Amino acid sequence: MVKKPVPDATRRSERSRRAIYAAALALVAEAGYPKTTVEGIAARAGVGKQTIYRWWSSKADVLLEAFLDLGEQAARDLGQEPYVIPDTGDLAADLKTVLRATVDELLDPRFEAPARALAAEGLVNEPLGREFVTKLLEPQLQLYVDRLRSAQDAGAVRPEVDPRIALELFVSPLAQRWLQHTGPISYDYTDTLVDYALYGLAPR
């Protein structure tokens, strides 16, 4: 009698998790956050609702984790896991590199539609907005803080500069353009933001 292989529960769980991530991001892009439900995510992913509640407490938790996973996948694709801002000793070049990668991500349809839906909901749904900032935005901004502090140690940025404020000189204008469609986003645009910002941050 041929012995049947034992089912791999780990592989099955990972397959379900990936299907749930994909379903959640697709649904929020198509229908918006308010109309996205755990039931809808489960149906789209081909899993039971109880499977989702076994791993997450709400649709917000599912979506935030799906976004984190999307970012991790992008970093893996670039061979940069865990993701950090490079420190080659050339601050301008390093910031331009990471902002160009950000432009690519913001223009990627896999990211853009669900990101816009969540950002819009976060403006009117304060708990979701806080969670979005705490779990997704702040860890990314901390990478800029770390790189700017390294530049301060190297003498490339004035010591009295607050890195958390300084990073907004190039991150915030890009976010505003993307969110409000006030102008095109491109490599030339983000390169210029870095040049302008570093002119103000450099030692006198």
Residue pairs with C-beta under 8 A, 6 or more apart in sequence:
16 45
16 47
16 51
17 55
19 45
19 46
19 47
20 41
20 42
20 45
20 47
20 51
20 52
20 55
20 62
20 66
21 62
21 65
21 66
21 69
21 70
22 45
22 66
23 40
23 41
23 42
23 44
23 45
24 36
24 41
24 45
24 59
24 62
24 63
24 66
25 63
25 66
25 67
25 70
25 110
25 114
26 44
26 114
27 36
27 40
27 41
27 44
28 36
28 63
28 114
28 117
28 118
29 113
29 114
29 117
30 113
31 40
32 117
32 120
32 121
33 63
33 117
33 118
33 120
33 121
33 125
33 128
34 121
36 59
36 63
37 59
38 49
38 52
38 53
38 58
38 59
38 62
39 49
41 52
41 59
41 62
42 48
42 49
42 51
42 52
52 62
56 62
56 65
60 127
60 128
60 131
63 114
63 118
64 131
64 132
64 135
64 136
67 114
67 115
67 118
67 136
68 135
68 136
70 110
70 111
71 83
71 105
71 136
71 140
72 81
72 83
74 101
74 105
75 81
75 82
75 83
78 101
83 143
84 143
84 146
85 94
85 95
85 98
85 143
85 144
85 146
85 147
86 94
86 97
86 98
87 94
87 147
87 150
88 94
89 154
91 147
91 148
91 151
91 156
91 157
91 198
92 194
92 195
92 198
94 147
95 144
95 147
95 170
95 194
95 198
96 187
96 190
96 191
96 194
98 143
99 170
99 174
99 190
99 191
99 193
99 194
100 187
100 190
100 191
102 174
102 190
103 174
103 185
103 186
103 187
103 189
103 190
105 111
106 112
106 115
106 174
106 178
106 185
107 185
116 179
118 128
118 132
119 132
119 179
121 128
121 129
122 128
122 129
122 132
122 133
123 129
141 164
141 167
141 171
144 163
144 167
144 171
145 163
145 164
145 167
148 157
148 161
148 163
148 166
148 167
148 201
149 163
151 157
152 158
152 159
152 161
152 163
155 203
156 202
156 203
157 163
157 166
157 198
157 201
157 202
157 203
158 201
158 202
158 203
158 204
161 201
166 197
166 201
169 193
169 196
169 197
169 200
169 201
170 190
170 193
170 194
170 197
173 193
174 185
174 189
174 190
174 193
176 182
177 183
177 184
177 185
177 189
178 185
183 189
